[in-house]
Amino acid sequence: KGLPQYPEMQARADRKVQEYESLKAVFENGGSPTPVAAAVPAAATEPALAPEPAPPLSGHKPSAEELEQIKKEVDLMVWAAKTLKDKGAPQYDAMQLLADKKVKNYEAIKAVADS
C-alpha cells in the first residue's frame, strides 16, 4: 500500500473484477445486467483519453504460460464483444474498443516473444 503505483493498480484491479463479474453475469443469465453499463464505458473511456501504453513488459520475454494467459484474456474480450453485438446490446461499441486494444497489445507482446 505504500507504493506510489498502489492507487492506480487498485483501480485497475477493481475495474477488472467488475468487468469479469459483468461478463460472467451476461454469460450465466443471457442478459445484460446493469453493472455492464457502468463498468465497460468507464474502462473504455479512460484508456482512450491517455496515450496508448507500451506493452506491459519488464525487460524480459514473456513465457509461454504468460502468452497463453494473455491469449485467453484476448479471446474472452473478443467473445464478449461478439456476444454483445449478437444481442444488440448498447455496450457493444465499448467492448469492441477494449477487445481491439487487447488484440493489439497481445500482438505486440507476441512479437517481442517471437524475436
C-alpha positions in Angstrom: 0.0 0.0 0.0 3.0 2.3 0.4 4.0 2.2 -3.3 3.1 5.1 -5.5 1.5 2.8 -8.0 -0.9 1.3 -5.5 -4.0 3.6 -6.1 -3.7 3.1 -9.9 -3.2 -0.6 -9.7 -6.1 -1.0 -7.2 -8.4 1.0 -9.5 -7.4 -1.3 -12.4 -7.9 -4.4 -10.4 -11.3 -3.1 -9.3 -12.3 -2.5 -12.9 -11.1 -5.9 -14.0 -13.2 -7.5 -11.2 -16.3 -5.5 -12.3 -15.6 -6.5 -15.9 -15.3 -10.1 -15.0 -18.4 -10.1 -12.9 -20.4 -8.4 -15.7 -19.2 -10.8 -18.3 -19.9 -13.7 -16.0 -23.5 -12.4 -15.4 -24.1 -11.9 -19.2 -22.9 -15.5 -19.8 -24.9 -17.1 -17.0 -28.1 -15.1 -17.4 -28.1 -14.5 -21.1 -28.9 -10.8 -20.4 -27.1 -7.6 -19.9 -27.1 -6.6 -16.2 -26.7 -3.0 -15.0 -23.1 -3.4 -13.9 -22.0 -3.9 -17.5 -23.2 -0.5 -18.5 -21.4 1.1 -15.5 -18.1 -0.9 -15.8 -17.5 -1.1 -19.5 -17.8 2.5 -20.6 -15.6 3.6 -17.6 -12.9 1.1 -18.6 -13.3 2.0 -22.3 -13.1 5.8 -22.0 -10.2 6.1 -19.5 -7.6 4.4 -21.7 -8.9 6.2 -24.7 -8.1 9.6 -23.1 -4.5 8.6 -22.4 -1.9 7.7 -25.0 -1.6 4.0 -25.9 0.8 2.5 -23.3 3.6 0.2 -24.3 3.0 -3.5 -23.8 3.5 -4.3 -20.1 6.9 -5.9 -20.2 9.6 -5.6 -17.6 12.5 -6.2 -19.9 12.0 -9.9 -20.3 10.5 -12.0 -23.0 7.1 -13.4 -21.8 7.0 -17.1 -21.1 4.7 -19.5 -23.0 2.4 -19.5 -19.9 2.2 -15.7 -19.9 1.4 -15.6 -23.6 -1.3 -18.3 -23.1 -2.9 -16.3 -20.3 -2.9 -13.1 -22.3 -4.4 -15.0 -25.3 -7.2 -16.3 -23.1 -8.0 -12.8 -21.9 -8.0 -11.6 -25.6 -10.3 -14.4 -26.6 -12.6 -13.6 -23.8 -12.9 -10.0 -24.8 -13.4 -10.8 -28.4 -16.1 -13.3 -27.5 -17.8 -10.8 -25.2 -17.9 -8.2 -27.9 -19.3 -10.6 -30.4 -21.9 -11.8 -27.9 -23.0 -8.2 -27.2 -23.2 -7.5 -30.9 -25.3 -10.6 -31.5 -27.7 -9.5 -28.7 -27.8 -5.9 -30.0 -26.6 -4.6 -26.6 -25.6 -0.9 -26.3 -22.3 -1.9 -24.6 -21.1 -3.5 -27.9 -19.1 -0.4 -29.1 -17.2 0.0 -25.8 -16.5 -3.7 -25.5 -15.3 -3.8 -29.1 -12.8 -1.0 -28.4 -11.5 -2.9 -25.4 -11.2 -6.1 -27.5 -9.3 -4.3 -30.3 -6.9 -2.8 -27.8 -6.3 -6.2 -26.1 -5.7 -7.8 -29.5 -3.1 -5.1 -30.4 -1.4 -5.4 -27.1 -1.3 -9.2 -27.4 0.2 -8.9 -30.9 2.9 -6.6 -29.7 3.8 -8.9 -26.8 3.8 -11.9 -29.1 6.1 -10.1 -31.5 8.6 -9.5 -28.6 8.3 -13.1 -27.6 9.0 -14.3 -31.1 12.0 -12.1 -31.6 
